[in-house]
Amino acid sequence: MHPRNSLPFALLVFVTFNLSCFLKKFTKNLQSLTLHIHLAEIIKKNTEKVSFQELWHTERNILEGESCYEALEDLTNDETVNVYRYLRLLCLQSLTSGGLKAAKFEAIRRDVIQTFG
């Protein structure tokens, strides 16, 4: 009887093939898991920052219907604030409060031009 026709050889081929498939899937899943852990660490690092928490708190207050013009005015006095982040909050405030009143708009416009140029 030829060794390739024997049951143990067929079993060995079967096990080797399945082990190879398992290792390929395992390697792919391990790479995906490593990527997800790395992303979670980056997200955690950024969300623990005080600046992120203050921004999130302000956004939440705006969405809950509070007027946050004072917080927006404080941000125009902070030179470390990103102009796009400020404008996003301003747009959110405008959308949730039915627009900006003309007097408030002029004051904000003046502050924005003075702070951000």
N, C-alpha and C positions, 0 to 999 in steps of 0.2 A: 504494500500500500504506500502510495506517495505521501510525504509528510504534509503537503498542502491540502490534502483531502481529509486529514484527520480532524477530529472534533477539537482537540486542544489548540491547534493552530488557528482554526476559525474563531474560537473563543478569544484567543490572543489578538487577532486582527480586530475583532469587534470591540474589545476592551480598549485597545490602543486608539481606535477611531473615536470612541466615545470620550476617552480621556482627553484627546486632542481638542475635540469640540468644547468640552467643559473648560479646559484651560483658556481657550480663545474667549469664551463668554466671560469667564472669571476675570481675565485681564481687562477686557472692555469695561466691565462693571466696576472694577477697581479704579480705572482711570476716570470714569464718570463720578464715582464717589469722591475721589480725591479732588476733582474740579468743584463739586458741590460743597465740600467742606471748605475749600479755599474761598469760594464766593461767600459762604456764610460767615467766615472770619472777617472778610472785608466789610460786609454789611454790618456786622456787630460792631466793628471798630468805628465805623462812621456814625452809626445810630447812637452810640454812647457819648458822642461829642455834645457838649453843651449847646453849641450853635445849632446843631440839628434838632435837638430837643426843643429849643426855643422856637425855631421855625415851625416844627410840627405842632407845637402848642398854639402858636398864632394862627396857623392854618385851621386847626380844629375849632378854635374860638370863632373865626370868621364863618366857617361852615355851620356852626351852631347858631348863627345869627347875631353874634356880638359885633359891635363896631370897634374896630382895631386901628382907628386913625392915629391914636397916641403911639401905638407900637410902630406904625409906619413912619411916624415923625421921628421916633427914636432911631429907626434904621437909617434915616437920611443923615443923622449925625454920626453914624458909625462908618468910618472910611473903609473898614474891612469887608463890608457887605457887598456882595456881587449885585450889579445893577439888574441882571436878569431875574435873580431871586426876588429882589425888591419889586420889580414890575409884575412878576407873577403874583405876589401877594396883593399888590394894588389892583390888578385885574380881578382876582378872586373877591376882594372886598367890594369892588364895583358890581360884579355879577350878583353877589348875594344880597346886596342892599339896594338893588334897583337903580344903580348908577351913582355917580358922584355929583353932589351939589356944586354949582358954579363957583361959589366962594371957596369951598373946600378944594375943588379941583385947581383953582388958581394958586392957592397956598402950596399944594402938593407939587404942582408944576414948577413953581419957583424954587422949592427945596430940592427937587430932583435936578434941575438945571445947575443950581449952585453946587450940589454935592457930586453929581456924576458927570456934569459937563454937557 
